[in-house]
């Protein structure tokens, strides 16, 4: 290695090391009384604090779970990164970094300082360092596999620590699998040949040495200790003490919670009509909802589209055949559960007759236990549930995940490399450039009766207009890739396509030799990777609209170095996969792997190893890291993606060929349910629906914001007296069925600070407002309602309630949560996780989700990249074709396009979804030319640095959505 190469190799580790200097133990006494000094003094004080922070040295990674970081830094670090104003905030339960300089809009930069550059740098890099610290601790403390590997994760195997293990017997294909012999039968199992070329239908052979990992039907994992799951069973003394027998499947009553805490209040109920709007989609319909100014309805549908790729508890649209009540039966009066009176039922608007099919259970026999170091562990959770989808980010909602779903994926007989898209005969709208529409399910296709009349896709459940839009868009994108490939093949038929067959690796596959099946498989890889890139670099930075998350998400994909210095990235990628990825040392293979991968980025890790050989497992699988726990989503991940409040009741429909600034009708989402979505799509056309979903703001994830129509939805599949269900209540019931811990323990398990009363939900800045300030009144009302629904009790300080954390003085946390023994305390421990995360009024700037949801995401969003061979070491032309690699890298055909100006100070490529939309719905190009991020409401003026202002861009001032 030459000197300059060595220097290059060291540059990032050193930079990371330097960053780490800002992370220090909390050894400073808290002083919250200091008055705000003048800017010069504050600047000096901040610099002094930085010096103190550096002198105090590194903060160690927590040796045990009760010594975790909790997102709280020392006073010196806080002042260094955000000045005096961070000190008061340190006393709250919420993570510190949201107060650092530069992490909000312009107002988060200090005023009166000689330069804002230094503080901004310290603030933003400080936030990134805190986030990396959280990720390392999450990897260390929050992986709990349910498929039988957990005992080895704790005990290790043959002297290798559990987190450094890479292969598990539980991930072998069973003898009943049709590919059992092909992967090696009862000998060593390694996938080869056709099984490794692309994404398989049911997800086997992504990890070639663990063929079963992530495939359809594998159990959901957990991110919380097994003992903590299913708290209502009171299986151990800690859960008994924590909840005092107060909680159960229907306790507190989920429909009562829904109606009191989650209902959208309506100023003009007649014009909303329970979410159905007015006849003929009249434009004067109105359903009030709380709107997020920086995120559009397309983004809401995007995440539903994603969850249909990642997971499903249901099997082909159904649950178990047993039906259960879903509440509207009891309420708390003076902390005693009493039956609801008919008047209560009327006033609440709930339905005691509703029933729902129970969730499907995989295993519910008593789990084994094992003992390591004198401690007894459960080998899995008390119950497990199958993920009936592939856990991979493989476009399975489009391309299929089992033998049945794949039959709904229609290929074009004229070119079987393409998906079937058809023109619309006699469509009412004008859609001059028709990329085609998905075919409708036909008799003979495998589908549930309720899906009749819908477009034919692999995952057809809960279909409404937005899913119709996104499925059609990405089917068009699939075909765009094939078309471009065919063009190139016509131009250079004998040129090397880059593709290789591992069964015949020496054979150069020329463009004209690529078969339709090979091209279909390559297009699937490209579209899936594009989707992952959109999600990572476009959706998430708009969901979490601030500078640290922009940098953090781009680091996950491109690395902190960006694409600026590809040689450094390559060298680092190699160092990481070789030295850390293969290491048997637990710290190297987990925490250092995580830190250092921020350099080159996770995407493509291991893909440029020297002597890469597609016949060798070491090459094609060499870049993945599962951190000792086979990859699948945890139940807790599903819980934090129950995002039903994102959906508005009414879509403001616009017509591109008339005036995009005009709302011409209001279409109820429920009137686009199932087959009606297909009709609505055919009537409105892709361009108009794109415009409408792109311009409208989505619903804030907060209390009192669940759609009206969802609380009263009729599900044809239900064999119950009312056939109706309150989806907000069902979200709560499902989490309880799946044993998701309640909110406060959920936070402790994830290394976040607990709350000690309902009042803690209030934003400290709002609490400081006068008592009659509207924001304070609103939050106080929510706190009162939480108290009404969940209640209070007299606490007993002798009862320890958790072992996940301890108090600051190292004493165990008890039932009184710091309040005097025998006092009346809030039943904060009982709050359902869904309710708790919606009640978080304190959030980092631009966060559409709460910090509790976000922490789940920090862990799992990077894991699903780290674990997937096709996003790491198999991101190569041999699998994707050379055109495919370039397409994913450059966001489409040809070289990368650069966005105009420097949005939020960044010179950046035109983002991938914007390009997908422009490519496949060219009618939208003029509208999109002003748009930077396709998930930011399209007519919003992005203004200065991360503003959340709701103001129109110059040509949209007449848009009624901007009326005050
Ligand atoms: C737009 C209209 C939507 C409708 C009609 C709808 C309907 C439903 C229904 C009926 C269920 C199944 C409940 C059960 O039996 O367990 C469900 C589950 C779920 N929904 Fe939605 N939903 C919609 C939008 C969304 C959105 C925007 C998200 C955002 C991520 C979302 C996330 C989920 C999740 C995570 C589940 C649980 C899935 C599972 O357990 O595997 N939904 N939804």
Boltz pocket constraint, residues with backbone or C-beta under 6 A from the ligand:
constraints:
  - pocket:
      binder: B
      contacts: [[A, 300], [A, 301], [A, 303], [A, 304], [A, 307], [A, 311], [A, 312], [A, 313], [A, 314], [A, 319], [A, 357], [A, 462], [A, 463], [A, 464], [A, 638], [A, 641], [A, 642], [A, 643], [A, 644], [A, 646], [A, 647], [A, 669], [A, 715], [A, 727], [A, 730], [A, 734]]
      max_distance: 6.0
